[in-house]
Amino acid sequence: MNAGRGIAVLQLSGELEIGRKQEIRDNLQLRGGEESVLVDCSNVTYADSTALAELLRFRGEAERRNVPVAILIRSRQFARIVQYAGLGETFEIFEDRGEALSYLAGGRTP
C-alpha cells in the first residue's frame, strides 16, 4: 500500500508471535522504489520478541537502502516491549498516523 509521496505502508495486525514469524518477515520487505516506509502496527494486539527481531531485521535492510522507517504503535503492551528491550531510540515510533506520515514526508523531526 502507498500513502503518497513515495511512502509505502506495511500493515501488521493481530498477535505477532513465533508462530507467525514467516508471515511477519514476508510482510516486512522492501519491494523497491519506496522513499520511506510506515510500518502500521496500530492493529497489533500482542507482540513478542519475534516481532522485535523482525522489525530490527527490516530496519537494517531499510538503512542499507537509505529508506527511512517509522512505526505506528497504539498497543500499550507492544510499546512497552519496545521500550523494555531498549529499542525506543532505535525506531521512530508514533501513536498518531498523521504525525508518522508527516515525519516521513517532510523534515524527519519527530
C-alpha atoms as an extended CHARMM CRD file, in Angstrom:
* protein
*
       110  EXT
         1         1  MET       CA              0.0000000000        0.0000000000        0.0000000000  PROA      1               0.0000000000
         2         2  ASN       CA              1.2080000000        3.5260000000       -0.7390000000  PROA      2               0.0000000000
         3         3  ALA       CA              0.3000000000        6.5850000000        1.3170000000  PROA      3               0.0000000000
         4         4  GLY       CA              1.5520000000        9.0260000000       -1.3090000000  PROA      4               0.0000000000
         5         5  ARG       CA              4.8240000000       10.8690000000       -1.8440000000  PROA      5               0.0000000000
         6         6  GLY       CA              6.7360000000        7.5860000000       -2.0620000000  PROA      6               0.0000000000
         7         7  ILE       CA              5.6190000000        6.3960000000        1.3780000000  PROA      7               0.0000000000
         8         8  ALA       CA              4.8700000000        2.6850000000        1.4750000000  PROA      8               0.0000000000
         9         9  VAL       CA              2.6420000000        1.4170000000        4.2790000000  PROA      9               0.0000000000
        10        10  LEU       CA              3.2450000000       -2.0920000000        5.5760000000  PROA      10              0.0000000000
        11        11  GLN       CA              0.3930000000       -3.3610000000        7.7560000000  PROA      11              0.0000000000
        12        12  LEU       CA              0.7870000000       -5.8010000000       10.6390000000  PROA      12              0.0000000000
        13        13  SER       CA             -2.1180000000       -6.8370000000       12.8450000000  PROA      13              0.0000000000
        14        14  GLY       CA             -3.2680000000       -9.3010000000       15.4600000000  PROA      14              0.0000000000
        15        15  GLU       CA             -0.9030000000      -11.3000000000       17.6360000000  PROA      15              0.0000000000
        16        16  LEU       CA              2.6880000000      -11.1570000000       16.4190000000  PROA      16              0.0000000000
        17        17  GLU       CA              4.3620000000      -14.2120000000       17.8870000000  PROA      17              0.0000000000
        18        18  ILE       CA              6.7300000000      -17.0170000000       16.9420000000  PROA      18              0.0000000000
        19        19  GLY       CA              4.0890000000      -18.9660000000       15.0140000000  PROA      19              0.0000000000
        20        20  ARG       CA              3.7370000000      -16.0340000000       12.5980000000  PROA      20              0.0000000000
        21        21  LYS       CA              7.4460000000      -15.3740000000       12.1080000000  PROA      21              0.0000000000
        22        22  GLN       CA              7.4990000000      -16.1410000000        8.3730000000  PROA      22              0.0000000000
        23        23  GLU       CA              4.3270000000      -14.1150000000        7.7690000000  PROA      23              0.0000000000
        24        24  ILE       CA              5.8240000000      -11.1470000000        9.6220000000  PROA      24              0.0000000000
        25        25  ARG       CA              9.0630000000      -11.4790000000        7.6380000000  PROA      25              0.0000000000
        26        26  ASP       CA              7.1510000000      -11.7310000000        4.3590000000  PROA      26              0.0000000000
        27        27  ASN       CA              5.2200000000       -8.5380000000        5.1690000000  PROA      27              0.0000000000
        28        28  LEU       CA              8.3130000000       -6.6120000000        6.2360000000  PROA      28              0.0000000000
        29        29  GLN       CA             10.0340000000       -6.4860000000        2.8660000000  PROA      29              0.0000000000
        30        30  LEU       CA             11.1200000000       -3.5930000000        0.7060000000  PROA      30              0.0000000000
        31        31  ARG       CA              9.6220000000       -4.0160000000       -2.7200000000  PROA      31              0.0000000000
        32        32  GLY       CA             11.7720000000       -1.3750000000       -4.4220000000  PROA      32              0.0000000000
        33        33  GLY       CA             11.0380000000        2.2560000000       -5.1490000000  PROA      33              0.0000000000
        34        34  GLU       CA              9.9570000000        3.1970000000       -1.6290000000  PROA      34              0.0000000000
        35        35  GLU       CA             11.2120000000        6.5860000000       -0.4910000000  PROA      35              0.0000000000
        36        36  SER       CA             10.1270000000        5.8020000000        3.0720000000  PROA      36              0.0000000000
        37        37  VAL       CA              8.0660000000        3.2150000000        4.9400000000  PROA      37              0.0000000000
        38        38  LEU       CA              5.4020000000        3.3650000000        7.6180000000  PROA      38              0.0000000000
        39        39  VAL       CA              5.0870000000        0.0660000000        9.4770000000  PROA      39              0.0000000000
        40        40  ASP       CA              1.4990000000        0.2860000000       10.6880000000  PROA      40              0.0000000000
        41        41  CYS       CA              1.1500000000       -1.7940000000       13.8590000000  PROA      41              0.0000000000
        42        42  SER       CA             -1.9390000000        0.0780000000       15.0470000000  PROA      42              0.0000000000
        43        43  ASN       CA             -3.9820000000       -3.1460000000       14.9810000000  PROA      43              0.0000000000
        44        44  VAL       CA             -1.4020000000       -5.3160000000       16.7470000000  PROA      44              0.0000000000
        45        45  THR       CA             -2.9340000000       -6.7430000000       19.9190000000  PROA      45              0.0000000000
        46        46  TYR       CA              0.1150000000       -8.6390000000       21.1710000000  PROA      46              0.0000000000
        47        47  ALA       CA              3.7640000000       -8.9150000000       20.1930000000  PROA      47              0.0000000000
        48        48  ASP       CA              6.6800000000      -10.9540000000       21.4680000000  PROA      48              0.0000000000
        49        49  SER       CA             10.4100000000      -10.8440000000       20.7930000000  PROA      49              0.0000000000
        50        50  THR       CA              9.8190000000      -12.4200000000       17.3810000000  PROA      50              0.0000000000
        51        51  ALA       CA              8.1770000000       -9.2040000000       16.2000000000  PROA      51              0.0000000000
        52        52  LEU       CA             11.0560000000       -7.1280000000       17.5850000000  PROA      52              0.0000000000
        53        53  ALA       CA             13.6450000000       -9.2920000000       15.8700000000  PROA      53              0.0000000000
        54        54  GLU       CA             11.8460000000       -8.9920000000       12.5360000000  PROA      54              0.0000000000
        55        55  LEU       CA             11.4460000000       -5.2260000000       12.9330000000  PROA      55              0.0000000000
        56        56  LEU       CA             15.1830000000       -4.9340000000       13.6330000000  PROA      56              0.0000000000
        57        57  ARG       CA             15.9940000000       -7.0570000000       10.5960000000  PROA      57              0.0000000000
        58        58  PHE       CA             13.7310000000       -4.8990000000        8.4460000000  PROA      58              0.0000000000
        59        59  ARG       CA             15.1810000000       -1.6680000000        9.8210000000  PROA      59              0.0000000000
        60        60  GLY       CA             18.6820000000       -2.8860000000        8.9460000000  PROA      60              0.0000000000
        61        61  GLU       CA             17.5920000000       -3.6390000000        5.4010000000  PROA      61              0.0000000000
        62        62  ALA       CA             15.9440000000       -0.2140000000        5.1020000000  PROA      62              0.0000000000
        63        63  GLU       CA             19.0290000000        1.5560000000        6.4890000000  PROA      63              0.0000000000
        64        64  ARG       CA             21.2610000000       -0.1770000000        3.9460000000  PROA      64              0.0000000000
        65        65  ARG       CA             18.9970000000        1.2260000000        1.2230000000  PROA      65              0.0000000000
        66        66  ASN       CA             18.6480000000        4.6690000000        2.8720000000  PROA      66              0.0000000000
        67        67  VAL       CA             14.8930000000        4.2370000000        3.3160000000  PROA      67              0.0000000000
        68        68  PRO       CA             13.5580000000        5.9670000000        6.4610000000  PROA      68              0.0000000000
        69        69  VAL       CA             11.1540000000        3.9000000000        8.5850000000  PROA      69              0.0000000000
        70        70  ALA       CA              8.5310000000        4.9780000000       11.1140000000  PROA      70              0.0000000000
        71        71  ILE       CA              6.3900000000        2.6460000000       13.1940000000  PROA      71              0.0000000000
        72        72  LEU       CA              2.8120000000        3.3230000000       14.2530000000  PROA      72              0.0000000000
        73        73  ILE       CA              2.1210000000        1.6200000000       17.5870000000  PROA      73              0.0000000000
        74        74  ARG       CA             -1.0680000000        2.0280000000       19.5980000000  PROA      74              0.0000000000
        75        75  SER       CA             -0.9210000000       -1.0810000000       21.7990000000  PROA      75              0.0000000000
        76        76  ARG       CA              0.4510000000       -0.3080000000       25.2480000000  PROA      76              0.0000000000
        77        77  GLN       CA              1.8100000000       -3.8590000000       25.5320000000  PROA      77              0.0000000000
        78        78  PHE       CA              3.7200000000       -3.5790000000       22.2680000000  PROA      78              0.0000000000
        79        79  ALA       CA              5.0170000000       -0.0960000000       23.1220000000  PROA      79              0.0000000000
        80        80  ARG       CA              6.2470000000       -1.3860000000       26.4980000000  PROA      80              0.0000000000
        81        81  ILE       CA              8.0380000000       -4.3230000000       24.8970000000  PROA      81              0.0000000000
        82        82  VAL       CA              9.8170000000       -1.9530000000       22.5160000000  PROA      82              0.0000000000
        83        83  GLN       CA             10.8270000000        0.3170000000       25.4070000000  PROA      83              0.0000000000
        84        84  TYR       CA             11.8640000000       -2.5110000000       27.7540000000  PROA      84              0.0000000000
        85        85  ALA       CA             14.0120000000       -4.0130000000       25.0180000000  PROA      85              0.0000000000
        86        86  GLY       CA             15.8060000000       -0.6680000000       24.7590000000  PROA      86              0.0000000000
        87        87  LEU       CA             14.6300000000       -0.0780000000       21.2090000000  PROA      87              0.0000000000
        88        88  GLY       CA             12.7750000000        3.1800000000       21.7940000000  PROA      88              0.0000000000
        89        89  GLU       CA             15.7810000000        5.0610000000       20.4360000000  PROA      89              0.0000000000
        90        90  THR       CA             16.2540000000        2.6430000000       17.5430000000  PROA      90              0.0000000000
        91        91  PHE       CA             12.9120000000        3.3220000000       15.8950000000  PROA      91              0.0000000000
        92        92  GLU       CA             10.8970000000        6.4420000000       15.1120000000  PROA      92              0.0000000000
        93        93  ILE       CA              7.6960000000        5.4690000000       16.9280000000  PROA      93              0.0000000000
        94        94  PHE       CA              4.3880000000        7.2830000000       16.6560000000  PROA      94              0.0000000000
        95        95  GLU       CA              0.9230000000        6.8580000000       18.1460000000  PROA      95              0.0000000000
        96        96  ASP       CA             -0.6890000000        9.1050000000       15.5220000000  PROA      96              0.0000000000
        97        97  ARG       CA             -0.7630000000        8.0720000000       11.8530000000  PROA      97              0.0000000000
        98        98  GLY       CA             -0.8140000000       11.6570000000       10.5930000000  PROA      98              0.0000000000
        99        99  GLU       CA              2.2750000000       12.5620000000       12.5950000000  PROA      99              0.0000000000
       100       100  ALA       CA              4.0940000000        9.4810000000       11.3170000000  PROA      100             0.0000000000
       101       101  LEU       CA              3.2380000000       10.2910000000        7.7020000000  PROA      101             0.0000000000
       102       102  SER       CA              4.2480000000       13.9410000000        8.1760000000  PROA      102             0.0000000000
       103       103  TYR       CA              7.5620000000       12.8090000000        9.6150000000  PROA      103             0.0000000000
       104       104  LEU       CA              8.1890000000       10.5250000000        6.6300000000  PROA      104             0.0000000000
       105       105  ALA       CA              7.0530000000       13.1050000000        4.0630000000  PROA      105             0.0000000000
       106       106  GLY       CA              8.9360000000       16.0370000000        5.4320000000  PROA      106             0.0000000000
       107       107  GLY       CA             11.5140000000       17.2190000000        7.8590000000  PROA      107             0.0000000000
       108       108  ARG       CA             12.0920000000       13.9240000000        9.6750000000  PROA      108             0.0000000000
       109       109  THR       CA             11.7090000000       15.6100000000       13.0580000000  PROA      109             0.0000000000
       110       110  PRO       CA              9.5610000000       13.5900000000       15.4590000000  PROA      110             0.0000000000
